[in-house]
Amino acid sequence: MNDSDALLTIAEIAATFAGFAALVSVLGRRARSGRAVHDLLRLRLVIATSLIVVVAALVPSALARFELAIEDVWRLAALVFLALVYAEIVAFVATYRPVRESFQPDRVAVAVAGILQVLVQIALITVLTGVAPALDDALYVGALVAMLCTAAFVFMRLVESTFGQIVGRDDP
């Protein structure tokens, strides 16, 4: 596998987002009704997405150690990655459902994350079905990058939400 370094670097970046998200929650915790719940959901999403990227970035290297055919490595890795993505979606919906009436959804974040998730799923399903085996590694890494972008975007929305009231929008 030629992508081991890239996969490990992506895993490191994703873990960093999780760490920063935890730091933001510690530094910026405030108790506004509804907003604290919204921020907790965002924090959970950043951490879960980051952890999925970490695991998904490491899975191909682990599978390759079993001397499987490279096509099988990418297919199995895509299956694991896709299962993690669907588990995250189900868990997020289950967590969001009881509190959805307490705040307005962040429509921009929903749209951006939704588009990125569609791209992730298309890439992984393409790998899983073996439609373009020559592109398996590129599609897989592309899916990782899209998930990383999801974590980064939700993280930025979390920072804005957490500190938006502390630092006025007019402040430099």
C-alpha positions in Angstrom: 0.0 0.0 0.0 1.4 3.4 -1.0 -1.0 5.4 1.0 0.0 4.4 4.6 1.6 7.7 5.4 -1.3 9.7 4.1 -3.8 7.5 6.0 -1.8 8.0 9.2 -1.6 11.7 8.7 -5.3 11.9 8.2 -5.9 10.0 11.4 -3.6 12.4 13.3 -5.5 15.4 11.9 -8.8 13.9 12.9 -7.6 13.2 16.4 -6.5 16.8 16.7 -10.0 18.0 15.9 -11.4 15.9 18.7 -8.9 17.3 21.1 -9.7 20.9 20.0 -13.4 20.3 20.3 -12.9 19.0 23.9 -10.8 22.1 24.7 -13.5 24.4 23.3 -16.1 22.8 25.4 -14.1 23.2 28.6 -13.1 26.8 27.8 -16.4 28.0 26.5 -19.1 26.2 28.5 -22.0 28.4 29.3 -25.5 27.6 30.4 -27.8 29.2 28.0 -31.0 27.3 27.5 -31.1 25.3 24.4 -27.7 26.5 23.1 -25.8 24.4 25.6 -27.6 21.3 24.3 -26.9 22.4 20.7 -23.2 22.8 21.4 -23.1 19.4 23.1 -24.6 17.8 20.0 -22.0 19.6 17.9 -19.2 18.6 20.2 -20.4 15.0 20.1 -20.6 15.1 16.3 -17.0 16.5 16.0 -15.6 13.9 18.3 -17.6 11.0 16.7 -16.6 12.1 13.2 -13.0 12.5 14.2 -12.9 9.1 15.8 -14.5 7.5 12.7 -11.8 9.2 10.5 -9.1 7.8 12.9 -10.4 4.3 12.8 -11.1 4.4 9.0 -7.6 5.7 8.3 -6.0 2.9 10.2 -8.2 0.0 9.0 -6.6 -0.4 5.6 -3.1 -0.6 7.0 -4.3 -3.2 9.6 -6.1 -5.3 6.9 -3.1 -5.1 4.6 -1.0 -6.9 7.2 -3.1 -10.0 6.6 -1.8 -10.2 3.1 -5.2 -9.8 1.5 -5.5 -8.8 -2.1 -5.4 -5.0 -2.3 -9.0 -4.9 -3.7 -10.2 -6.9 -0.7 -8.4 -4.6 1.6 -10.2 -1.5 0.2 -13.6 -3.3 0.0 -13.4 -4.5 3.6 -12.1 -1.1 4.8 -14.9 0.6 2.9 -17.5 -1.7 4.5 -16.1 -0.9 8.0 -16.0 2.9 7.2 -19.6 2.8 5.9 -20.8 0.9 8.9 -19.2 3.5 11.2 -20.8 6.4 9.2 -24.2 4.8 9.4 -23.8 4.1 13.1 -22.9 7.8 13.6 -25.9 9.0 11.7 -28.3 6.7 13.7 -26.7 7.7 17.0 -26.9 11.4 16.1 -30.6 11.2 15.1 -31.4 9.3 18.3 -29.6 11.9 20.4 -31.1 14.9 18.5 -34.7 13.7 18.4 -35.6 14.3 22.1 -34.2 17.9 22.1 -35.1 19.0 18.6 -37.8 21.4 19.8 -35.4 23.2 22.2 -33.5 25.1 19.4 -33.5 25.9 15.7 -31.3 23.6 13.7 -28.1 25.1 12.1 -29.4 24.8 8.5 -26.0 25.8 7.0 -24.3 23.0 9.0 -27.0 20.5 8.0 -26.6 21.4 4.3 -22.8 21.3 4.3 -22.5 18.1 6.4 -25.3 16.5 4.3 -23.5 17.2 1.0 -20.2 15.9 2.4 -21.9 12.8 3.7 -23.4 12.1 0.3 -20.0 12.4 -1.2 -18.5 10.0 1.4 -21.2 7.4 0.9 -20.9 7.6 -2.9 -17.2 7.1 -2.7 -17.4 4.2 -0.2 -20.2 2.4 -2.1 -18.2 2.8 -5.3 -15.2 1.1 -3.6 -17.5 -1.5 -1.9 -19.1 -2.5 -5.2 -15.8 -2.7 -7.1 -17.0 -0.4 -9.9 -13.7 1.3 -10.4 -11.0 -0.8 -8.7 -8.2 1.4 -10.0 -9.7 4.3 -8.1 -10.3 2.5 -4.8 -7.5 4.1 -2.9 -8.3 7.6 -4.3 -12.0 7.2 -3.5 -11.3 5.9 0.0 -8.9 8.7 0.8 -11.4 11.2 -0.7 -14.0 9.9 1.7 -11.6 10.3 4.6 -11.0 13.9 3.5 -14.7 14.6 3.2 -15.3 13.3 6.7 -12.4 15.4 8.0 -14.0 18.4 6.3 -17.2 17.6 8.1 -15.4 17.5 11.4 -13.6 20.8 10.6 -16.8 22.5 9.5 -18.9 21.4 12.5 -15.9 22.3 14.8 -15.9 25.9 13.3 -19.6 26.2 13.9 -19.1 25.0 17.5 -16.4 27.6 18.1 -18.5 30.3 16.6 -21.5 29.3 18.7 -19.4 28.9 21.8 -17.6 32.2 21.6 -20.0 34.2 19.5 -21.5 35.9 22.5 -18.2 36.4 24.3 -16.5 38.2 21.4 -18.8 40.5 19.5 -18.9 40.1 15.8 -17.5 43.6 15.3 -14.4 42.9 17.4 -11.2 42.2 15.5 
